Amino acid sequence: MKDLIQRLRSHSIAVTPQRLAILASLCGRQDHPSAEKVYQEVQLQLPAISFNTVYKTLEILCRKGLILKVNPLHETARYDGETGPHAHLVCRRCHIIADLHRQEFPADMDKEDEKAAAEIQGFRVEYQSLTLWGVCPQCREWPDRKET
């Protein structure tokens, strides 16, 4: 908890029990929950918390760079507590989102080349995002499953 408090303070975010619970709910996760899912989980600890508080806090944490908003589906935003360099794998059938870290990238993928090309065009790159679309192992086991 001390680490979470320090992370909030170092980003000039007031420390509240609600913000701590929301940030804690995202740390170490691999499933990229929606705001609704975070709300349901945090509400178990803080029954009086509102969905609006959870949503606004998620947006603040995103703006300050403590979490990422992952929205490859253009439907419901999903949140990621992992802010280090990594890509996302998205199943086009069940919409699960999984992380793919740098050490797992194929040898010929070089994001630094992409960043350098963007900077030549005058862009100051603040964040890079790579999303790979496909079908997850669970959905491949069920080939007749309809895509959503």
Secondary structure, 3 states (H helix, E strand, C coil): CHHHHHHHHHCCCCCCHHHHHHHHHHCCCCCCCEHHHHHHHHHHHCCCCCHHHHHHHHHHHHHCCCCEEECCCCCCCEEECCCCCEEEEEECCCCCEEEEEHHHCCCCCCHHHHHHHHHHCCCCCCCCCCEEEECCHHHHHCCCCCCC
